[in-house]
């Protein structure tokens, strides 16, 4: 495995490191990180055995690729020396709203730039990441991208103009699912269940249904139909969802997030 340097040591960087080590796609000696003013880098290094250099020169020395995993608002304040220190290296950014053209201003001598939008289930290796690159990737760089992003779960390559849609769907999507789970919990409680039982039933129903969708050759609509008896209990519930335009609300939700992502990208 090529040496990978992480600029940032927060949740997503930690998830990548954990995933790479768990899958034995990298050894601790292959990885290094540096954080901000807090102790995140030291904590990550102590927990995983990876290096935590004290400065950028030490972080990037010998590194073949750099994962940009700091906060998006920190991009403008990054050390100007990074332009030279990342010369000839692959730079992979997971900064929300930071377009490739903007990244190229900070890393003008990088051999290629990759922009990715992971989601929070990546923290347990169950994520999905949309990504794109500035230039077509060389085979070796594609291997690096697949390995690093694969540490978070699955991935899908898109064109950059579609990344705002990825953000609205899968980037923000876990929050929609969490909200749906909370709504199911509250509804179960209203129907007479204890809050604890209702929450367990809601979580396991969502988890099991997602696993079934992932493993089944049938579409979501076909699976829904399999559960629905004519004029039965599921039918009654679905008719109420239809009457309240459940799909319309979800469509508006994703489009609102997509629009906000576009706004943030323009402001960047």
ABEGO torsion letter per residue (X at the ends): XBBBBBBEABAAAAAAAAAAAAAGABBAAABBBBBBABAAAAAAAAAAGBBBBABAAAAABGBABBBBABBAAAAAABBAAAAAAABGBBBBBABBGBBAAAAAAABAABABBBBBBBBAAAAAGABBBBBBBABBBBAAAAAAAAAAAAAAEBBBBBBAAAAAAAAAAAAAAAAAAAAAAAAAAAAAAAAGBBAAAAAAAAAAAAAAAAAAAAABABBAAAAAAAABBBGBAAAAAAAAAAAAGAAAAAAAAAAAAAAAAAAAAAAX
